[in-house]
Amino acid sequence: MRHLKLRIWTIIFIGLDLLSKYVFYNFKYLNETTLIRPVLNKGISRSLPVPYLIIIGITIIGIVAFFWLFIKKKINRIIASLLIAGTIGNLVDRIIYGGVRDFINVNIFNFPIFNLADTMLCIGVFIRILVVMLEKKK
């Protein structure tokens, strides 16, 4: 039962990510908006080509590191859940599809197409930065 809430939040976040990818890749009528553009990203950010095994290795190291930071009380449960779920969500895609299913296209400043897992990772990092900044003000 140790870390049960972390597991529950992580599973919920992974489920939301995989469900969103399923919906936006399998229901074609949703693909016809300017904000939705399904793309399979076989590289890393902005499709930068990196060997598959290196990406998988870095991903696994990331998952272990996020869990370790949580255990050492360096990040809280929600931040850990967001980071772990975002990483696992994209890892599942890489293993099953050979790349990450991106679909959110904001069309500003040549912004890259992304997915919910990427958003979770960014939110987790952003919250952590805010926490660190607030702690330094005390």
C-alpha positions, 0 to 999 in steps of 0.5 A: 500500500506504500505510495498508493496515491502516487500510483493512482494519480499516475494511472489516471494521468496515463489513462487520460493521455492514452485515451486522448491519443486514441480519440484524436487518432481514431475518430476522423471527424475530430481531426478536421479542426485547425487545432488537431493534426495527428503526427507520429513523432519518431524522434524527440522534440521537433522530431529531432532524430535520435536512435531509438534505443537511446530514447528508450534508455533516457526515458527509463532513466527519467522514470527512475529519477522521477520516482527517486526524487519523490521517494527522497521528498524532493518533489511532491506526489502530483509533480511526480505523478505528472512527470512519471505519467507523461514519460510512461505515456510517451514510452508506451507510444514508442514501444507500440507505434515506434514513435509518439502520437502527437496531435495538438497543433496551436499554430503560433510561432512555429510551435511544435505539435504535442500531446497530453503527455508532453503537457503533463511533463511541462506542467510538472516541471512548471509546478516544481519551478514555482515551488522552488521559487516560493521556497527561496522567497521564505 
